[in-house]
Amino acid sequence: MFLHCRDNNTSATVLRSFLSGVANFGIPLRVRSDKGLENVSVADFMLTKHGDGSMITGPSTHNQRIERLWRDVYEGVLCYFYNLFYHIKDNEGILDPLNELHLVALHYIYMDEINRRLDIWTQAWASHRMRTTKSSPVNIWIAGQIQNPVGTQLSERDLVDYGLEETLMRLILWTMEGQFLSQ
């Protein structure tokens, strides 16, 4: 799973985030999203790589798993910042959400911390034991990679010790962005 806070939700930004996840986990066989314009570049990428059926669109309310995940992310990370930002807006009166300078300041001050906490939460979530499968999401992914590798070519030892050096991840991301954007 890949979570990252950005300062916008343009199609190009969503694609960059998606390609960062791809650099870590390989290209998925299918992606599910809503029909928002921010997902168009990801849809183009998936349809280019895997063809028809690789991009499933529809309302997220029809996907209980993502709705549950968003609830967990909110409770585990985002609720703190949501309450903080409302407090400094409503009680302190120093935040005007319509003032672009205030929003830039929030991004500058809090975005790195939000992403740090999202990373910690993601690692914990990936290792948690799920009641229905009696396994963790990362163990299910590793088992799937051993049976049917998607995207990344790793040995079983690599899968056990899974992780890529940051430089290698950047190189893969840069290469994939260049290949896709040049098409």
Secondary structure by P-SEA (a helix, b strand, c coil): cbbbbcccccaaaaaaaaaaaaacccccccccccccccaaaaaaaaaacccccccccccccccaaaaaaaaaaaaacaaaaaaaaaaaaccccccccccaaaaaaaaaccaaaaaaaaaaaaaaaaacccccccccaaaaaaaaaaaccccccccaaaaaaccccaaaaaaaaaaaaaaaaac
